[in-house]
């Protein structure tokens, strides 16, 4: 379970398993699930997003993970990691000023905020997500 602040500043709990098809509410409307796939990171310009990374039966590799605006808040949650689960920042962007790749294991998560258009600040690292430069 991960605690986070919603857009109205209320404290919410996030318990990740799977997201039922067709479910919409104030939390799930901002969730994107990556199932055994990957691709270029994209968002709709929203301030807060939750990305569930499910590597249960296949690798998840997200590339181009770059903020669209300063203050953007993103949670990356790995629900299963039987296969490789990685998130790589876009060109010139880092998680901490040095590292541009995060590698997740099962039940690990990052809570991030963009402090510039080329830098994510790690607010919380649940379960010790590993960082590297690639």
Buried (B, 14 or more C-beta within 10 A) or exposed (E): EBEBEEEEEEEEEBEBEEBEEEEEEEBBEBBBBBBBEBEEBEBEEBBBBBBBBBBBEBBBBBBBBBBBEEEBBBBBBBBBBEBEBBBBBBEEBBBEEEBBBBBBBBBBBBBBBBEEBBBBEBEEBBEEBEBEEE
